[in-house]
Each structure stands twice: as structure tokens, then as C-alpha cells.
Amino acid sequence: MASTCEINGTTVNFYQLTVDKFQKKIYPNLGPATFAGYNGKVIGPTFRVQRGTETVVRLINNNDLGSSMHLHGAWTRAPWDGWAADMVMPGQYKDYYYTETNSARTLWYHDHAEDHTAEDAYYGQSGFHIISDPEEQSLGLPSGKYDIPISIIDRRYKANGDLVSPADEIINFFGDIIHLNGQPWPYLKVEPRKYRFRFLNSGLSRAYNLGFMVDAVNMTQAFQIVGSDGGLFSAPVTTDSFTLSMGERYEVVFDFAGFENLNITLRNSIFNPEIMEFDQTDRLMRFVVGNKVTDKSNNIIPGTLSGPRSSGQLPPLPYRTDVDRTFNFARTNGDWTINGVTYDDVAGRTLARPPMGTIETWELRYAGGPGIHPIHMHLIDFMIVSRTGGRGEVLPYESGGLKDVVLLVPGETAIVTAFFGPWNGLYQFHCHNLIHEDHEMMAVFNTTVVKDLGYDLEDTLAFGDPMDPKYAARDYDPKVADDEDYITNKLLPSLVNSAAYRKLDEVIAAENQYYGRSTYGGDRPPGF
């Protein structure tokens, strides 16, 4: 079910997802594999929306495990952010309400259920959510059939063709078969022109270092990265490879012109003793280049990609090196911990309480493994300020734009600066190695309410509880829940007319004024 309507001048998209267990043959000479994905697919549908609209996604759980859906990279209010314990149990549904306020970027949605996120993501519960806007559309970047999202995940199979389950893993899970958009080692016929690939690592424990190799001469080719987690860069970054850890997205433009009638392979050249490699994990897919271009439009990479954005877009973060908080990610006494605390320590897991609208600089330390720790913060984008130890640098494509995931390999410390807002509420941050996350390497930050912002925000502040029963899952009765009149004339207006997102610009302006900054160069309020 999908529909679009206008409510008080706001365009609202309504989509319906089901979590379904199903079987699909991956190997033609073997039996089927059992998956549990969105709408009965190995990868969920791609939602393409326009900035300035709003979206409601209904999740109906037909599976035998609870589910919680997180829109990764969005400015979502706490009740719809996918709090791990905010479960949609079998036979229930929940309506997730989002505002498409972010600038053009590649988001993704995935399961975020407490203690079995890895299992659910592995069996198929993820998909793309792509925001576009007029500024991006005016750039001439590849679009339409030349703009291709690619989700990468590794899996393992039994001799009978079914999947090996990651459910009992407590350290890492590495598959020997790499899937792109649900297909092992696929090929794609391409024209000799530019393509935009939106790469996502939706896997559990494996990172990649990706590059394009011309098979005939065994040579890698340079390409441009134009965006990452937080949207478009200010200018393209040229490279011949990039590291893609779990949860990260990079937008790559590769020009196939000049490679007519040749094959180009997407290769993985990562070498890290924390990642288990297999015979074929060094190659992911093949591009078969034709000799004819059917559409020459939107075939450029401009030198300038992004500039000041309109309503709701935050100004650039300041460069800060003074650290406000330090977090150690380690395995402690057999537990995956952050500062020695596990997520099941309910009383101790809220490790930071930055007042809403403040800017803080956090030090994130790899303090123990095994495995790698890609660190993800809900709600916010951050700037990677520095990296010491390990690779010892912030790579150019990491500093090209804002991020919501930063990779830590053994020995590394990263310093990041973030704007903690615009909303108040409880949000999670965690290792996106999903085995580590499921085994308690997750904590909470609370963007606390500032009472003195100078105007009435009481209605806007009422969305800080991720377990608010008003927005909890309900038993699914299709006669009631699927009634079009109820959806169009009651459900959607009640959400749009709430104060959840209506006052974004006023909130940002009030926070800015409160901290005495005309741009976001201020620090925390006096006395904090």
C-alpha cells in the first residue's frame, strides 16, 4: 500500500511494510533459503521522497520475532526512532512518522530490535530511503536509471541451500558469499557514461575497501565520491578506493566512458586481521560496459556540489579540538561495553546529557576487541575532527561531509564534533558491528530540555520519550487499521497537526539565540 495526500499544505507519503518470513532459491541446484524481510523480499523497497514532505511508514509484523524499525540518518523524534525496546510484536503494527527535513542524502531503514538486530538485518530487514531536493536535482548528477542504490551484505549458506544463522554468534559474523541488493556476485550492463552508485554496507561485521578494476588490464581506476552519510560534499573527492564499514553510505560517480565492450569488477582490497576473508570476498560484482549511450543528460560532476541550504538545514559545525566526553568501546569481562557499561544496565546506560541545541566534541576510543567498531549516533550528524593510532588520519572522503558512522579499528581514537539537536529526547548510540550491538555495546544520550528558550515550546517538547504509549504498536486488525477513510482523514492529519515537527525552524533559531551564536560556533551554556 502506497499513497500520497495533501494535509494543510504538506505533502504526506504513506507506505506500508510487512515483515514476512519466506523462502527463496539463491542457488538453483540447492534447496531454498529462508528469509524474513520487508514485503517478502530479500531487500526492502526503496523509498524516494522529496525534501519538505512528510512520510508515514506502517510496519506490520507477520514474523515470529519482535521488530523495531530505525530510519538511519534522519532527524526523527524519539517515539519513531526505533528505540530497541519499542517492539512491534508478531501480530502488531506501528505507524512511523518522519519529516523529510534533511538535505538530499541516502538514508536507510533497518530493524533495530533489542538483542536480535543482527539476525533480523541478516535475514533481510533493511532498505533504502532516499531524499532529493531541487538543489541536488539542478546539479546534473546521474539520475533516473543511472542513479543506483547498492546494498552490500555477506552471508553463509549450508550444504542444503539454507542460510547459516548468526543468532548464536557473540564475537563477529563473517559470510563467505557477498550479496549486492540480495544477489550474490551480480553483474550489471552499463552504458559508457557516468553512473551514480549509492553504496551501503548493511552487513553485520565485515567492512570493505572498494575500488573499480578493469579486468583486461588488471588496473584500478579513479572515481569521484560526491556524498556520504550526511549528504552531498561541498566538492567531489577523487580516489581509487574507499573503506565502507557497517552502516556507512558513500555516493560514488564512476565514468564508464572509454571502457566500451570491457568488463570492470568492483573489488574489495581490505586487509585487516580483525576481518575474516574467504576465497571470493575480494570481488563483489561485474559491470559489463556496452558501446552505446541512450541518454546523455545528467552526465556531469560539477566542481561545487552543495552550498547553503534553505529552511531547517543546520549551518556548518565549528572546528573544535577540546574534548567534552570520552567513550571507550571494549570487551570487558566477557561483555561488549561502552565505558565499562552494558546496555542492559538500565540505570547506568545514559552516559551523556547534552542540553538540546548544544555542540559537543566527543572522543571515541577503540579500547578492545576482537573485531572493528563502527560507531553510530542516532539523531545527529557529526564532523570527524581527527583520528590517531591505527590508520592515523581522517581520510579525504571522510572529511568531505558530515557523518553518522565513524569506523574505529584496533588502536584508533577518533574525535568528532556534533550538534545535539534539534530535538530533545532519549537516543541511542552504539557499535554498528551488529553482533556487538546485540550483545550490549549500546548506550543512551539524552538531549535534555532547555526550559528557557524564550517562547512556548511545550507542545514541541512532548516527544522526548521513545516508549511513549500514545505511539506504541497496536494489535493489527485490517478492518480498522487499513480503512482508507481512517488513514486519510484521521491518522495522517493527527500526526501532521501535532507539534512533532512543525516548529523545526523556530526551535533551531531559539537554540541559536539562547547560546548566543549567529552561527553554530558556540559551546555549551555557561555552568554546564
N, C-alpha and C positions, 0 to 999 in steps of 0.2 A: 504494500500500500504506500503510495506517494502522492502528495498533493501540495498545492501552493495557494495561499489566500492572502488577502489584504485585511489588516486589522488596524484601524486608526492610523492609516498611512504607513504601516510597517508590513513589509512582505515577510510572510511566515512560511517556511518549508516544513512539511510534516512527512516523516518517513517511518516505516515500520520494519523492525528487525525481529527475527525469531532465532533462538538458539536451538538448533536441531541436531540430533545425532543421525548420521547417515553413513553409507558405505560408498566407496569409490575405488575403482581399479586404477592403481598407479602403474603397475607392471602388468602388461597384457597376458603374460604366461603364468601369472600367480593369482592368488585369490584377492579379494578386495581388502582395502584398509578401512578401518572405522575412524571417522572424524566426528567432531561436534562443533560445527561452525555456524556463522550467521547466514540465515536464509538457505541452509542446506548446501553451502558452498565451502570450498577449501580456503578461500579468502573472501571476506565480506564485500558488499558493493561499495563502489567509490562514490562518495557524495561530493558534488561540485557546487559550491554556493558562492553568492556574491557578497562582498563586504557590505555591511549596512542592513542585511537581512537578519532574521532570527530563525532558529531551527529547533524543532521538537522531534526527537527520535524515540519512538516507543520500542522498548525491548520486552519481548515475550519469551519466557524461558520454558521451552519444551524439553530441556535436557534433564539429566538426573543429578546435576550438581548446581549449587547456587551460583549466581553470576552478579558481577558489578562492572559497569562499563565506564571507562575513563576516556575522555577526549583529550589526548596527549598534546599539550602545547597551547591550550586555549585558556582564556580568562574566564573560567567557569565559576559560578557561585558554588559554595560548598555543598549544598544539597544535591547537586547534579554532577559533582566532580568525580564520582566513582570511588568514594571512601570505601576502603577494603571490606568493612563490616556492613556496609549498606547493601545488603544482598537482595537480589531478585531470586527468590527460591523457585524450584520447579512448580509450574502451575500459576506463577505470578507474572505481573508485568509492571514496568515503571516507565514513566514519561520523563526523558532527559531534556532539559531546556537549556539552549545555548544561544548566545548572541555572537554574530559574526563580526566582531569589532576589530579583530586583529587585521593588520595589513595582509596583503596577498602572501600566502605561505602554504606549506604542506603540513597538515596535521594528520594524525591517525587516531583511530579509536581501537580500543582493545579491552579485553577482560582485565579486571583488577580485583578479583575476589580474594579474600583473605585466605592464605595458606595454599591456594592452588591456582594462582595466576599462570605459572609456568605450564601446567598441564593444560589449562584452557586455551592459552595462546598457541601452544604446540598443536592442538587438535583443530585449530582453525579460527579462533575468535579474535580477528583483527581485520582492519580495513582502512582505506584512505578517506580523509575528509579535507578537501582542498578548497581554500578561499582564494578568490580572484577579486581584483578591483580595477577601476579604469586606468590608474597609473600603470599598473603592470601590463594591461592589455594594449597600452599605447606604445610599448617598447619595441615591438616587432620580434619578440622571442618566439621560438617554435610553439605552435598551438594546435588545437584540434588533434588529428591523428598523429601529429609529430610531437605531442606532449604526452609522455607515457610514464605513469607511476609503476615502480617495480619494487615489490616487497620480497625480501630475502630471508629465508629461514632454513635451518638444517634439521633433518630428521633421520631416524634409523628405522629399518624395516626388518621384520622377522622373515624366516625362510618361506612362510606361507603367504607373504604379501601384506600382512598387517603391520601396524606401527609398533615399535618398541616404546613403551610408556616411560615418561620421565618422572612419574609420580613418586618413586621411592628414592630419587636422587637427592642428596643433601649437600654436595660439593659443587659439581658442574654437570652439564649435559651437553655432549657433542655428538651431532649426527654426521654420518658419512655421505649423505645424499643432500645436495643443496637444491632447494626449490626456489624458483622465481615465479611469483604470482601463482603458486600452487603446483607448478610443473617442474619436475627435475630436468636440469640441463636443457632448457628450451632453446629454440632458435627463432630469430625474428628477421623477416625480409624487410630491408630498409631501402630507401631511395638515396642517391648520392647527394645529400643535402644535410642541413643541420637538424638535429633532434634534441629535445629536452627530456632528460630522464630524471624522474624524482625517485631517488634511491632511499629505501627504508630498510633498516635491519630490524625485523620483527622477531628475531630468534631469541634463544634462551641464554646461552653462554658464549657464543662464538662471535668474535669481531673479524672484520675483513680489511685487507688493503687492496683496493680495487684499481684496476687500470685496463686500458684497451690495447690489445696486441694484434698486429696484422699478421695473420698466420703465415703468409707466403714468405715473409722476410724475418719473422720472429722478432719484431721490433715493437716497442711500446710507442704510443702516440700521445702527444699533449692534447689537452682539452681545457675547457673553462668551467669552473664552478661559479654559479650565479646566485646561489642561496643556500641556506641551511635551516636549522630548526626555527629560527625567528624571522624567516622570510628572506627577501632579496638582499644581497650585498649592496653597498654603495657603488662598487665596481667589480667586474669579473676578476677571478683569481685563476691564473693559468698554472696547471700542474700536470704531471703524468701519472699520479696515483693519489689516493686519499684513503684514510682509515675511517671505517664505518662501524661503530660499536652499537650495541643493542639499544634501540630506542632512537638513535640519531637518524636525521634525514639530511641529504645533500642533493641539491638540484644541479645537474650536470648538463652542459650543452656539448655534444660531440658532433663534429662535422665529417660526414662520410663522403663529401666531395673529394674526388681524386682517388677513391678506392673502388671504382666501378668494377663489378664482377669479381670482387675479392671477398674473403671471409675475415671477420675481425672477432676475436674472442675476448669476452670480459674475464679477466684473470684476477686471481687472489694471490697476492705475494706475501701475505703476512707471515712473519716468523716470530713466535713468542712461545717460550717453554710452557706458559700457562694455558695454551690453546692446543688441543689435540688435533693433529692433521691426519687425513687419510689420503689414499692414492689419488682421488679425483677432487679433492677440495681446493685444488689450485686453479680450477676453471669453473665458471658459472653458467655462461650461455654464449651462443654464437650469433653474430649479426651477419646476414647474407646480403651483401650490397648489390643492388641492381644497377642498371645503366640508364634509367630514365627518371626524371623529376616531373611529377604530375602537378605540383603546386609550388610556386616559387615565392609565395607570400610568407611573411613572418619567418624570415630566414636570416636574421641578423643577431648579433650580440652587441648592443650599444656599450660605449665606454662608461656611461653613467647609468646605473640601474635604479637607484632609489634616491629619493630626496625627502623633504619634509612632507609628512602625511597629514591629512585632514582630521576631522573630529575624532577624538578618542585615542590617537596614536601618541605614545609617550616620546618626549624628546630624548636625545642620546644620553646614555649614562655617563657620569664623570669618571675619569681615570683615578682610582683610589688604590693605595697600597697598604694603608693602615687596616689591620685585620680586626674585625669586631668579634668574630666567633671562630673557633676551630673545631673540626669534626674529624674523628679518627674512624676509619672503616676497616674492621678487622674480624678475624675469627678468634673469639675469646672463650676459653674453657669449653670448646665444642660448639659454641653458638656464634652465629653471624651477628655482629653488634655495630652500633654507632656510639662512640664514646662509652663503650662498655655496656650499653643498654640495648635490650632487645625490644621488639615491637610489642610483645605480649606483656611487657611491664607497663600496664595502663597508667599507673600513677607517675611513672618516670619518663615516659616516651616523648613528652612535649619538651623538646630541647631548646627551642628558641621562641621568643615572644616579641618580634619586632612590631612596633606600632604601625598601623596601616599608613602607607604613603612614605615610609622612611626608606633610605638607601643604606644597605649594609654590605660589607665585604667579608666573605667567608673563606676560611682556609680549609680545604678538603684534602685529607691525607690518606694515602694507601698505607694502612698500618698492619696489614696481614692478609694472607690468602689461605688457600690457593685460589687461582682464578683472577679475573680482572674485575674492576669495579667501575662501570659507567654510572655516574651519579645524576639522578633526575630530580628536579624540583617541580612540584605541581604549581599551577597558577602563574609562575613568573618566567620571564626571560632574564638571562644574565650575560654579562661580558666576562670572558676568560681573560684575566689580567696577566697571569704568569703561570708557568709550570716549571718546577725544579725537580731534580732527580730523574731517573728513567730516561725518557726522551729529551728532557731538559729544555723544552721550548714549546711555545704556543705556535702551532703550525699556521701558515698564512690563511688557509681556508677555515681554520677555527676562529681566527680573529677577524675574518671578513664580515661577520654579522653576529647577532645575538644568538644564544644557545639556550636549550633547556636540558641538555645532557652534556657532561664532560667526562671523558674517559680517564681513569686512573689505572696505570699498570704498575707492577711492583716497583717500589722506591719513589713513586711520584707524589708530589704535592701540587695541587692547583689552587690558585686564588681567583675567586670570582666576585663580581660586584652585581647586585641586583636591586631593583625597585620592588619593595614588598607591598604590593597592592595590585590594582587599585582597591580591591575588596578586603573587608575584614573576614575572619573565619579561620577554622582549623583546616590545614592542608598537610599533605604527606610529602616527604622526600625520602629517597631510598636508592639503593643499588638497583640498576636495571638488568643486572645478571639475575634473571627471574628465579633461579634456584636460590640464590642468596636472599632475594626479597621474600620469597615464600617461607624461608627459614629465619625470618625476623630481622633482616638488615633493613629496617624501615623505621622512620621516626616521624615526628609531627612538629610543624611550626604553626604558631598562632599569630596571624596578623591582627593584633588586638585593636579594639575600638578606641578611637580618639574622640572623646566627647565634645571637644571644644573647637570644632571646625568652622563655626561661625554661621551656620544655618541649619535648618531642620533636616537631619539625615535619619531620623528614627526609622522610617519605613525602609530605607535602603540598608540599614544595619541589621535588619531582621533575618538575614540569610547566611549567618555565620556557622550554623550548626549542620554538619554533614549528615547527621542522623535525625533531622527534623521529621517528626512523624507525618506532618502535612504532605510531605513529598515522598514518603516511603512507598515501596512496592505494594501492590494490591493483588488480591486473587483475580485471576483473569476469567471474566465472563464475557464472551464475544458479543452477546446480545446487548450488553450495556457499553462495554469499552469500545466496540467497533462501530457504534452508532454514529453515522456521519453528522447528524444534527448535533449530537453531544460534542463531538470533536471540534466542529467548526464554530459552533455558537456558544459553547460553554468552556471547554478545556482550553483552547488556544487563546480566547480573549482573557480568561482568568490569569494566564501566565503573562501575556503581553502587557496587561494593565496593572500587573504587580509592580513593585518597585525594584525588582531584582536587577534589572539592567538599565532602567530608564534614565538614571541620573549619572551616567558614567562621566560625562564631561564636567558636570558640576562637582563630582567627587574629586576628580583629578585637580581641577582648579582650586578647590578648597584646601586639598592637601598641600598643593604647591604654595599657596598663600600662608598656610599655617606654619610651614617650615621656613618661610622667608626666602624663597628662591624663585627667580624668574625662569630659570631652567632647573633641571634636576641635578644641581651641583651641590646641594646641601647635604648635611649629615643628619644624624639622629637628633631629636629635640634635646634642648638643654636638660640636664639632670637625669637622662635615661641611663 
